[in-house]
Amino acid sequence: MTLVNISAVKLRLLLVIIWCIIFLSQSQPLALFSEYAGFSFLGVTGALFANSTGAGGGVVFMPFFKQLGFTPMMAVATSFAIQCCGMTAGAITWWAFYRKLTQQVGHIAEQWQPLAQVLLLTVPWSILGIALVQYNAPIFNLISEPEQLHMSFGLFSIALAVAIFATLPLSSMVNPRTILQGFDRLALMAIALVGGAITAWLSVGVGELVAVYLIFRRFNITFAIACAVILSAFSVWGAVIYHVLISQAVQWPVVLFAGAGAIVGGILAKRLVLHFSPRNLKLFFAAWILILGLGTLPY
């Protein structure tokens, strides 16, 4: 086992230990288990798809929470907290895979070289976009009608999915890019800022937008998904602070079990992605973006 894999295993083990400590510290852990254990399956499902596409698990969590009678603030806050577990596990897994590739020599490893650059360009701007919405910056109050934003983002996601489907016949004709150009740097910062603002409202958005941009710019699709997953992990941690300290809308019993399931889904997602050929992965990604778009439409 390589040092990279050992580090990833240690980090995952740390997450498990933290979960066990929190669970056992509850006043009635067995009663809590019997009431909320079912949420683990929700966490596995959401994280599996989120970490396989980078598009976020909120599309799974949000409709479910609405059926449970959560307020919009409670739903978004709880979704962020669950994603902190799942997206972190997925980000650790993808980062370990990236480090393993960088130790190899070959064209595939070369296609992953811009990962650190992409993250440095997008993470700060995504967190800034989230903060501007959460703390009511005037520039983003212009788009602060939740129902309108759900409709606009849903329709936009559907259009993106259709566009990706349309490019499938060209998949085998394109050689992946390996270098970010000046235009890419500016575009990624702008997309991350807007995507972060959308994520603050819907608990999904920035990962999808960055992944779609990288795919349309003809970067390796697995690389694009890994970038989106790691970016989303940083973004949800940046977003959840507001809900822990200010809104206090996180439903912690749900997070405890759905978060545990999300960790499992985050670890397994990489295996699912690597199972697909590039063309089928693109098809899978487009299908999930379509579901994301449909799921975020007002209902």
N, C-alpha and C positions, 0 to 999 in steps of 0.2 A: 504494500500500500504506500503511495507517495505521500510526501509531506503535505501536499495540497489536500488530498483526500482525508488525511488524519485531522487536519485543521477543521475541515467541514464536518467531520464526524463529531469532533469536540464541541463545535458550536451547536449542532443539533442536540447533542446530549445535554448541553447547558439549557436549551429551551425546554427539554423534557423535565429536567430537575426543577426549573423555575415553576413549571405548571404543577408538578406534584406538591411543591411547597405551598403554593397558593391554594390548591384543592384541599390539602390536609389541614390547612389553617382555618378553614370554614367551621362555623359552629355546628352544623349538621351536614357533614359531607355526603352521607348516604342518602339523605332526603333530597339533597341538591342533585345528586347523581340520578336518582329515579325520575326527577321532574325535568331535567334539562339535558340528559345524555343524548336524546334524539337530535339535538342541534349539531352533534358531531358530524352526522351525515351531510347536513347542510354545508358545514365548513369544508368537508372533503370535496364536495361537488363544486362549490364556488371556487376554491383554491386550485383545483385540478384544471379547470378551464382558464382561470385567470393567469396561472403561471405557464400555461401552454400557449397563450396568445399575447400576454402582456396587457390585455384590455380591461383587466379588473374583474373582481368577483361581485361587485355591487349589483350587477344585473340579476344575479341569483338571489342575493340577500334582500334587496329593496322591496320587490313585490311580496316576498314572504313576510317581511316585517310589517308591511302595510296590512296584510290579512290578519296579523296578530293585534292590530290596533295601535301600533307604534305611531307617535307623531312623526312628521318629516324630520325634525331635528334628532329625535331618538333613533330613527332608522339610519340616518347618515352617520351619526356618531358611533353607533354600534357596528355598522358596516366598516368604518375606518378601523376600529379596534380589532375586529376579526382579521382584516386584511394586514394589520401590523404583524400578526402571527404568520399567516399564510404567505404573504409576499416576502417577508423576511426569510422564511425557510426556502422559498423558491429562489430568492436573490443569492443566498449563500450557495445553493446548489449550482446555479448558473455561473456564479463567479468562480467556483472551484473548477467547473468545466472549462471556463475561459483560461484559467491559470494552467490547466493541464495542456490545453492546446498551444499556449505560448511556449511551452517546453519542446514542442515538436517543430519539425521543419516541413513545410509544404504549403500548397495553395490554400487549403482550408484554414490553416492557422493564420495566414496572411489576411484572409477576409475578416478576421476578428480583431485585428490590430486597432481599429478606431474606437473600440468599446470605451476605454477610459476617457477619450476625448468627448464622446457623445454624452457621457454622464456628467463631466465637468461643465459642459455647455447647457445641459437641461435641468439638472437637479436644483441649482440655486433659483433658476427662473420659475420652475414649477412651484417650489415652496413659496416664492414671492407671490405668485398668482393666487395661491391658496390663501395666504395671509391677507392679501388685499380684499378678497371677498369676505373672509371671516371677520375682519375688523372694519368692514363697511367703508372701504375707500371709495370716494365719489366716482372715480372712473369706472368702477365695476358695478356701481349701483344701477347703471344704465341697463344692465342685463340681469337684474336681480329678481325678476319675476319667475319663480320656479316652474310654473306650468308652461310658460313660453319657452324656457330654456330646455325643459324636457322634450317639448315638441321639436324645437330646432335641432337639438343634438340627436334626437332619434332619427329625424329625416336625413340629417347629414351622415349619420352612420350607415343608414340604408343605402344612400348614394355611394358612399365609399365602398361598401361591400359589393355593390353591382359593378363598380369600376374595377375592383380586384378580380371579380369573376370574368370580366371582359378581357383582362390581360392574361388569363390562364393559357391561351394558345401560344403566347409569346414566351412562356416561362423557360422553355428549353433553348431559346435563341439568345438569351441574355447572359453575358458574363458578369458575375457580381463585381461591384465596385469595391475598392479597398482603401480609398483615400477620401477624406472629407474636403470639399472645396470651400472657398470663402462664402459662397452663396449658401451652402449647407449649414455652415456655422450660424449665420444670421437667421436662417429659416428655423433651425432647431431651437434657438433661444426664443423666438417669437411664438413658435408652436407650444413650447413648454410653458410660457407665461399664460397664454390663453387656455391651454389644457389644464393647467393648475387651477385657474379660476373655475372652469367647468367642473373639475373634480371636487372642489369645495362644496358645490351644490349637489352633485349627483353621486359622489364617492367613486366615480369612474370617469375616464376621459383622457388624461394626459398620456398614459401608456399606449392607449389605442392610437392616438393621433401621431405620436412619435414613431411607433412601429409602422403605421401606414405610410408615413413620409419616407422612412428608410426603405421600405419595400418598393415604393414608386420610384425612388432614386436608384433602384437596382442593387441595393446591398443584399448580402446573404440573408435569407429570410429567418433562419434560426438565430443569426446574430441580431437581427432587428427585434425578435421576440425577447431575447436575453436582455437587450438594452431596455426594453419597455418594462420588463419585470423588475429589474434592479432600480430603475427610475421610479416606478410605482411604489416600491418598498420605501425608498427615501421620502416620497411624497406623502404617503399615508402616515408615516411617523411624524412628519411636519404638521399634518392636518389634525391628528388626534390630540395634540397638546391643548389646542383650543377647547376641545370637547371635554377633556379631563379637568381642566382648571377653570373654565368659564361657563360653558353651557351645562356641564355635568349631566349630559343626556345619555351617556353610555350605559347600556344594560349589562352589567358585569356578569351575572349568572349565564346569560346567553353567550357572552364572549368567552367565558371559561371553557365551555365545551365546543362551541363552534370554532374557537381559535385552535383548540387541540386538533380537531379534524382538519382545519386549514393547514396546519403544519404538515400533516401527512400528505395532503393534496399537493402542497408546494414542493415536497421532496419527490413525489412520484411524477410530477408534470414533465420534467426533463426527459424521462424515459419515454413518455408518450410522444413528445415532439420528435425525438431522434428516431422513432419508429417509422415516421412518414418520410416519403421521398419529398424533395423540394416542391414539386408540383402539387402533391397531395397535401402537404403542409400549408401551402398557399390556399388551397381549397378549404381546408379545415379552418384556417384563420378567417377567411372571408365569410364562412358560414357563421362563425361565432360573432363577428362584427355585425352581421345581419340580425342575429338574435339579440345582440346588445342594443341595436337600434330599435327594434320592435319592443324590447323590454323597457326602454326608457321613454317611450311615448306615453302621454297621459292616459290613464284608464280609470 
